[in-house]
Amino acid sequence: MSPEWLLDENGKPLADALVLSHPEQYERLRTVCPEAAPTAVLAGDPCWDRLLAARPYRDRFRRALGVGRGQRLIVLNSTWNPDSLFGDGGGDDVLPSLLPRLTSELPADEYRLAAVLHPNVWHGHGPGQIRAWLDRARRAGLALIDPLEGWRQALLAADAVIGDHGSVTYYAAALGTPVLLGAAPLAGLDPEAPVHAFVSTAPRLDPAHPLRPQLDALIDHHRPHPEPAESVSSAPGESAARLRRLFYDRIGIPEPDAPARLEPLPLPPYEPATPTVPLLVRTRLLGSGEVLVTRYAGPHPPADGEGEAHTAVHEDTRETDQLALADVVFRYGNENDPRFVSPAHWTAEALTRHPHCALAAYVTGPRSCVVRTRTGTSVRLDAAPGADADPAAYASALHAWLAADKPPEEPMGQGLTVRIGTAAHPVRLTPT
């Protein structure tokens, strides 16, 4: 809110009506540009109202992104100027240098990553360039969110946001979501604006230290502050009625009799993480048919760790040289896809094509997969009630069980319990 944005060359307001969402904005407007103050209209915030109305559907938005029980969704958000999280205003670009570390340090089945970039970032660089820059992270499981239609749903689904001084990060704080600032410039912010106070006091990401402890501490010890929600809108839930009244008043015709309504946020399409980069899998048998599984999708996975390690590789990986080294080869597909004939056919074909592979797994859906071992045993793995992890992780658990010379008949009767982080996922095994 400054004269160069609000007044024409004659010092007259450019707009017939300047819509504000809170009285504090009007007070700042009167101070910095009194000529435009008569055009101000307090009409709330339709974006905020749509977020509030969609809050009850948070679990659906999480399921749309494939976020399972015990899994944390981390949303990375950047506005569009050089000092933003995705900007190049000083030193290294923060987000590009952050993504390889996040995919390396955060276990793929315990954390889901999503990126929300301002539309001007997409417009300035072009969609092809954005996807090229984020290609490795996307193949490691990063969801690249539609900047116009999908960001609100991702924000509602998030367990934490790594952001900057942009409005989406501030909406996250207003929703009560834990926020960690990866970029926090103050130069372009009005010192009297609520967002200035927020950026001045919000927790900072420290790139010199491990990322997972910072995120876990942020989430576990978070206490929402009321100030962001209070300053977003002084009329929550009223923007549709106020804006329509304003518009029809300017047009000079009567309003319709029906109530003014905002379009509800749509449910996004189902987009689970389907990593195609080679996965380092660490496993440990806990006894009584229980296997701990931790998978890493980053280029620099942890060098140390308890238990045994193996490599699981998607058949369509770009790193094709890693298929020859894979212990487990897997793919995702429809059970009735004629291109692969059947899961049984594909698993047999995969073992023939990759002679050093010990187990092939065809993931037929979000709850099941068909696997075949080098000895010819063919088994269907189905999630029992309470299980909702990636079935490819169940296949790695079975591989670890068999690699430890455990009898394959034992889990056929009692099933396997696949432990991922703190969550236990019971899995049924059926010979096919």
C-alpha positions in Angstrom: 0.0 0.0 0.0 2.0 2.9 -1.3 1.1 5.9 -3.6 3.0 4.6 -6.6 0.8 1.5 -6.6 -2.5 3.2 -5.7 -2.5 6.6 -7.5 -2.4 7.7 -11.1 -0.1 10.4 -12.5 -2.6 13.0 -11.4 -2.6 11.8 -7.8 -6.1 10.2 -8.1 -6.9 6.7 -6.9 -6.6 4.1 -9.7 -9.3 1.9 -8.2 -13.0 2.7 -7.5 -12.8 0.3 -4.5 -9.8 -1.0 -2.7 -10.8 -4.2 -0.8 -9.2 -4.7 2.6 -9.6 -7.6 4.9 -8.8 -6.0 8.3 -9.1 -2.5 9.9 -5.4 -2.4 10.7 -4.8 -2.3 6.9 -7.1 0.7 6.7 -5.2 2.5 9.4 -1.9 1.9 7.5 -3.5 3.0 4.3 -4.6 6.3 5.8 -1.1 6.9 7.0 0.8 6.0 3.8 -1.7 7.1 1.1 -4.6 9.1 2.5 -5.8 10.0 -1.0 -6.8 6.3 -1.5 -8.4 5.9 1.9 -12.0 6.9 0.7 -11.9 4.0 -1.7 -11.3 1.4 1.0 -13.9 -1.3 1.7 -13.6 -3.9 4.5 -14.8 -7.0 2.8 -12.9 -9.9 4.5 -10.8 -12.5 2.7 -12.5 -15.1 0.4 -9.3 -17.2 0.3 -9.3 -17.4 4.1 -13.0 -18.2 4.2 -12.6 -21.1 1.7 -9.7 -22.4 3.9 -11.9 -22.3 7.0 -14.8 -24.0 5.3 -12.6 -26.8 4.0 -10.9 -27.5 7.4 -13.2 -30.5 8.2 -11.9 -32.3 5.1 -8.2 -32.2 6.1 -7.9 -36.0 6.3 -9.2 -36.3 2.7 -6.7 -33.8 1.4 -4.0 -35.8 3.2 -5.2 -39.1 1.7 -5.2 -37.4 -1.7 -1.4 -36.9 -1.3 -1.0 -40.4 -0.1 -0.1 -39.3 3.5 -0.5 -42.3 5.7 -0.9 -42.9 9.4 2.1 -41.8 11.3 3.5 -39.9 8.3 4.2 -36.2 8.3 3.6 -33.9 5.4 6.1 -31.1 5.0 5.1 -28.3 2.6 7.8 -26.2 1.1 6.5 -22.7 0.1 8.1 -19.9 -1.8 6.9 -16.5 -2.9 8.4 -14.9 -6.0 11.0 -12.3 -5.3 14.8 -12.8 -5.2 14.8 -13.0 -1.4 12.3 -15.8 -1.3 12.9 -19.5 -0.5 13.2 -20.2 -4.2 15.0 -16.9 -5.0 18.6 -16.1 -5.7 19.0 -12.9 -3.7 22.0 -13.9 -1.7 24.4 -16.8 -1.4 23.1 -20.2 -2.4 19.5 -20.8 -3.6 17.9 -22.1 -0.5 15.2 -24.5 -1.8 17.4 -26.2 -4.5 20.1 -26.8 -1.9 17.5 -27.9 0.7 15.7 -30.6 -1.4 18.6 -33.1 -1.7 19.1 -32.9 2.1 15.5 -33.3 2.9 15.1 -36.4 0.7 18.4 -37.8 2.1 17.7 -37.1 5.8 14.0 -37.8 6.0 12.9 -41.4 5.7 10.6 -41.7 2.6 7.8 -43.5 4.4 7.7 -41.3 7.5 7.7 -37.9 5.6 5.9 -36.7 2.5 7.2 -33.6 0.8 5.2 -31.1 -1.3 6.2 -27.8 -2.9 4.0 -24.8 -3.4 5.6 -22.1 -5.7 4.1 -18.7 -6.3 2.4 -18.5 -9.8 4.9 -15.8 -10.8 7.8 -18.3 -10.2 6.1 -20.6 -12.8 5.4 -17.7 -15.1 8.9 -16.2 -14.8 10.9 -19.4 -15.5 8.3 -21.6 -17.3 6.8 -24.9 -16.2 9.4 -26.9 -18.1 12.3 -25.2 -16.3 10.6 -25.6 -12.9 10.1 -29.3 -13.4 13.6 -29.7 -14.7 15.1 -28.0 -11.6 12.9 -30.1 -9.3 13.2 -33.3 -11.3 15.3 -35.4 -8.9 13.2 -34.4 -5.9 10.0 -35.2 -7.8 11.4 -38.7 -8.6 12.2 -39.1 -4.9 8.6 -38.4 -4.0 8.1 -34.6 -3.9 4.6 -33.5 -5.0 4.7 -30.4 -7.1 1.4 -28.6 -6.2 -0.7 -26.7 -8.7 -0.1 -23.0 -7.8 -3.7 -21.9 -8.5 -6.0 -24.8 -7.5 -4.1 -27.1 -5.2 -2.1 -25.0 -2.7 -4.9 -24.4 -0.2 -5.6 -28.1 0.1 -1.9 -28.9 0.6 -1.7 -26.2 3.3 -4.7 -27.7 5.2 -3.1 -31.2 4.9 0.4 -30.0 6.1 2.0 -31.0 9.4 4.6 -28.3 9.0 5.6 -25.6 6.4 9.1 -24.5 5.5 8.5 -21.1 4.0 9.4 -17.4 3.7 7.7 -14.0 4.0 5.0 -14.7 1.4 1.3 -14.8 2.0 1.0 -18.6 1.8 3.4 -19.1 4.7 1.4 -16.5 6.7 -1.9 -18.4 5.9 -0.2 -21.5 7.3 0.6 -19.7 10.5 -2.9 -18.4 10.7 -4.2 -22.0 10.4 -2.1 -22.9 13.4 0.4 -25.0 11.3 4.0 -25.1 12.6 6.2 -22.8 10.4 9.9 -22.8 9.9 11.3 -19.9 7.9 14.0 -20.9 5.3 14.1 -17.3 4.1 13.2 -14.3 6.2 13.8 -10.9 4.6 12.4 -7.8 6.3 13.5 -5.2 3.8 10.3 -5.2 1.7 7.8 -5.4 4.5 6.0 -2.6 6.2 7.3 -2.5 9.8 3.7 -1.9 11.0 2.3 -4.9 9.2 1.4 -8.1 11.1 3.5 -10.1 8.6 6.6 -8.1 9.6 6.1 -9.1 13.3 5.6 -12.7 12.2 8.8 -12.9 10.1 10.7 -11.2 12.9 9.7 -13.8 15.5 9.0 -17.1 13.7 11.5 -20.0 14.1 14.3 -20.1 11.6 15.6 -23.1 9.7 19.3 -23.6 10.4 20.9 -25.2 7.3 24.1 -25.9 9.3 22.4 -28.5 11.4 20.5 -31.7 10.6 17.0 -31.0 9.3 15.0 -33.9 10.8 15.6 -32.9 14.5 14.6 -29.3 13.6 11.3 -30.4 12.0 10.4 -32.9 14.7 11.1 -30.4 17.5 9.0 -27.7 15.6 6.0 -30.0 15.3 6.3 -31.7 18.7 6.6 -28.4 20.7 4.4 -26.1 18.6 2.0 -23.8 20.3 -0.1 -21.8 17.8 -0.2 -18.0 18.2 -3.6 -16.3 17.7 -2.2 -13.1 16.1 -1.9 -14.4 12.4 -5.5 -15.7 12.4 -6.8 -12.5 14.0 -5.1 -10.3 11.5 -6.0 -12.2 8.3 -9.6 -11.2 8.3 -11.9 -9.2 10.6 -14.9 -10.7 9.0 -14.3 -14.5 8.7 -17.1 -16.2 6.8 -18.6 -13.0 5.4 -16.5 -12.2 2.4 -18.9 -13.6 -0.2 -21.8 -11.5 1.0 -19.7 -8.4 1.4 -18.0 -8.6 -1.9 -21.2 -9.3 -3.8 -22.8 -6.4 -2.2 -19.9 -4.2 -3.2 -19.9 -5.5 -6.8 -23.6 -5.0 -7.4 -23.5 -1.6 -5.8 -20.8 -0.5 -8.2 -22.8 -2.0 -11.2 -25.9 -0.2 -9.9 -28.3 -3.2 -10.0 -30.1 -5.1 -7.2 -28.4 -8.1 -5.7 -29.9 -11.6 -6.3 -32.2 -12.9 -3.6 -30.2 -16.1 -3.1 -27.3 -16.1 -0.5 -23.8 -15.4 -1.8 -21.7 -18.5 -1.8 -18.0 -19.3 -2.3 -16.9 -22.2 -4.4 -15.8 -25.0 -2.0 -12.2 -26.3 -2.4 -12.2 -29.3 -4.7 -10.8 -32.6 -3.6 -7.5 -33.0 -5.6 -6.8 -36.2 -7.5 -5.1 -39.1 -5.8 -1.3 -38.5 -6.0 0.7 -40.7 -3.7 4.5 -40.7 -3.6 5.8 -43.1 -6.3 9.6 -42.9 -6.0 11.5 -44.0 -9.1 15.0 -43.1 -7.7 17.0 -46.0 -6.2 16.0 -46.5 -2.6 18.4 -47.5 0.2 16.4 -49.7 2.5 17.5 -50.5 6.1 15.7 -53.4 7.8 15.9 -55.0 11.2 14.0 -58.1 12.4 12.3 -57.4 15.7 11.1 -60.9 16.4 7.7 -62.6 16.2 7.1 -61.7 12.6 7.9 -58.0 12.9 10.3 -56.2 10.6 11.5 -52.6 10.9 11.8 -50.9 7.5 13.3 -47.5 6.8 13.7 -46.3 3.2 15.7 -43.3 2.0 15.3 -41.7 -1.4 18.0 -39.0 -1.3 21.2 -38.9 -3.2 23.2 -39.0 0.1 21.4 -41.4 2.4 22.8 -42.0 5.9 26.0 -44.0 5.8 25.4 -45.6 9.2 22.4 -47.3 10.7 21.3 -50.4 12.5 20.3 -53.6 10.8 20.8 -54.9 7.2 20.7 -52.8 4.1 19.4 -53.6 0.6 18.6 -51.6 -2.6 15.1 -51.4 -4.0 14.7 -49.9 -7.5 11.7 -49.0 -9.6 11.7 -50.7 -13.0 11.2 -47.3 -14.7 14.1 -45.7 -12.8 16.2 -43.2 -14.8 19.3 -44.7 -13.0 19.1 -47.8 -15.1 22.6 -48.9 -14.1 21.3 -49.5 -10.6 18.8 -52.1 -11.7 21.7 -54.6 -12.1 22.5 -54.0 -8.4 19.0 -54.1 -7.0 18.0 -56.7 -4.5 14.3 -55.8 -5.0 12.8 -54.6 -8.3 9.3 -53.2 -8.1 6.7 -51.2 -10.1 3.3 -49.7 -9.6 0.4 -50.6 -12.0 -3.1 -51.8 -12.5 -3.6 -55.5 -11.8 -5.3 -55.9 -15.2 -2.9 -53.8 -17.3 -2.6 -55.9 -20.5 0.9 -54.5 -21.2 2.3 -56.5 -18.3 -0.1 -59.5 -18.8 -0.5 -60.1 -15.1 1.4 -59.4 -11.8 2.5 -63.1 -11.9 3.8 -62.7 -15.4 5.6 -59.4 -14.8 7.3 -60.7 -11.6 8.6 -63.8 -13.4 9.8 -61.6 -16.3 11.5 -59.2 -14.0 13.5 -61.9 -12.2 14.6 -63.3 -15.6 15.6 -59.8 -16.8 17.5 -59.0 -13.6 19.4 -62.1 -12.6 20.9 -60.6 -9.4 17.6 -59.5 -8.1 16.2 -61.6 -5.2 12.6 -60.4 -5.2 10.2 -58.7 -7.7 7.2 -56.8 -6.5 4.2 -55.6 -8.6 2.2 -53.0 -6.5 -1.4 -53.4 -7.7 -2.9 -50.6 -5.6 -2.5 -48.6 -2.4 -3.0 -51.7 -0.2 -1.5 -54.7 -2.0 1.2 -56.1 -4.1 2.3 -59.4 -5.7 5.8 -60.6 -5.1 7.9 -63.5 -6.5 11.2 -64.7 -5.0 14.2 -66.1 -6.7 13.2 -69.6 -5.5 9.9 -69.2 -7.3 7.6 -68.5 -4.3 4.8 -66.2 -5.4 2.9 -64.4 -2.6 0.2 -61.7 -2.5 0.7 -59.1 0.3 -2.4 -57.3 1.5 -2.7 -54.5 4.1 -4.6 -55.7 7.1 -6.8 -53.2 9.0 -4.6 -50.4 10.4 -2.0 -50.7 7.6 -1.6 -47.9 5.1 2.0 -47.7 4.0 3.4 -48.1 0.5 3.1 -51.9 -0.4 6.6 -51.7 -1.9 7.8 -51.3 1.7 6.0 -54.5 2.6 7.9 -56.3 -0.2 11.2 -55.0 1.3 10.1 -56.4 4.7 9.5 -59.8 3.2 12.9 -59.7 1.5 14.6 -59.0 4.8 12.7 -61.8 6.4 13.8 -64.3 3.8 17.3 -63.0 3.6 17.7 -63.8 7.3 16.9 -67.4 6.4 13.5 -67.3 8.1 11.1 -69.9 6.9 8.7 -68.5 4.3 5.8 -70.6 5.7 5.8 -68.8 9.0 4.5 -65.4 7.9 2.0 -67.2 5.6 0.1 -68.2 8.7 0.6 -65.3 11.1 1.3 -62.5 8.7 4.1 -59.9 8.9 4.1 -56.7 10.9 6.0 -54.0 9.1 7.1 -51.3 11.4 7.8 -47.9 9.9 8.9 -45.3 12.4 6.5 -45.6 15.3 3.6 -47.1 13.2 2.9 -50.8 12.9 1.4 -52.1 9.7 0.0 -55.6 9.8 0.2 -57.4 6.4 -1.5 -60.6 5.3 0.4 -63.1 3.0 -1.5 -65.4 0.6 0.2 -67.9 -1.7 -0.7 -67.2 -5.4 
